[in-house]
Amino acid sequence: MKKQYEHVVQFSAGIGSFASAVRVVRRHGPDRTTLLMADTQIEDFDSWRFAQDASRLLDVPLVRVADGRDPFQVFHDKKFLGNSRIAGCTKALKIDPCQRWLEKNADHERTTLYIGIDASARDRNRIPPIATNWQPWRTAFPLCEEGEPELTKNELLDEARSLGIEPPRLYGMGYTHNNCGGMCVRAGKSQWLRTLRLFHERYAIAETQEEEFRRANGDYAILKEQRNRVVYPLTLRELRLREEARQAASV
Ligand code: SF4
């Protein structure tokens, strides 16, 4: 197969990856550009709508790759439960399948992989480890380049709307990231409480998966909390029970 892609946007369905794709196409045109999206099996359905809209708007192909597992299956296989600090699911479900596709469809020398890190100082700190994870592929971060205005997430969302694209619905529901259908293990308590409130079934699935992991592997949890300077695992079950008790007390 001809290795035709030179500009590959790692499209997460987050607003940063969309804004990066817009800049790549403006600079290099749609030929030899593609959106590459890894399916973690638990993305919100509206992420795929957004990805297809972006593909149509920019006139570039959308390529879906998949490991086939979801994050919890990865945790069971690795006997390691992802959390805010370490989440093996990103490598297994996103980086590895994308790299396999790149090996088949692109050349190291000619291809750049674009990643939608935003220009905030906090996100910029993520650039060196991300670039290392993607090696040997050359990475670029269009929103952080010199001369690029430092836009907030809301400004990026407005930019998408001004181009005629409705952003993924999770942003409008209060989520900071459009990741794994509101079940990203890197997020904190507030995301999980939001998911408990808005997507009760998704929360129930995650809670069941965490309980199964604990039965098989011991006292681990996605979340943690600190009491008297000691850090304890905080299970999704415990978080839900506390929230239910809090709501019952406030009636
Ligand atoms: S978005 Fe979160 S849960 Fe999904 S693969 Fe990445 S780290 Fe894992």
Residues whose N, C-alpha, C, O or C-beta is under 5 A from the ligand:
A	BS01	SF4	T40 P71 A87 C89 T90 L93 N179 C180 M183 C184 V185 R186
